[in-house]
Each structure stands twice: as structure tokens, then as C-alpha cells.
């Protein structure tokens, strides 16, 4: 899945807020990294990114569903 900058930011914020200590620290490092180091981190821990992307999608769907009810 190709991610745009908004998706990237949402995934990293989700990782920081809902991940464990390591995932949170990884998100902070990725937020500070240049593009090359960001991809190095993402490729080193693909399972964390995949799990977090799934959580971020669920949170977005839940938020969108709540907005539709208003």
C-alpha cells in the first residue's frame, strides 16, 4: 500500500498513541527521520507498520461513521 503524507502522519500518530513503548519510540524516530532513514525504519519493522496501519484505518472508519450520524 502506497501512503501519502497524511496517511504517513496518521499512522505515526496512531503508533505513538496506541503502540507500546517500543512502537511509540519508533514513531518518534520516524517523525524526526529524513526520507532515507524513515524508509529504513519502516522496512526494518514492517509488521509494526502493517498492524498500526490497520488500527489507523479502523479508527478513521469509526470516526467517519460517527460523523455520518451527526
Secondary structure, DSSP 8 states (H G I E B T S, - for coil): ----HHHHHHHHHHHHHHS-HHHHHHHHHHHHS-HHHHHHHHHHTHHHHHHHHHHHHHHHHHHHHHHHH-
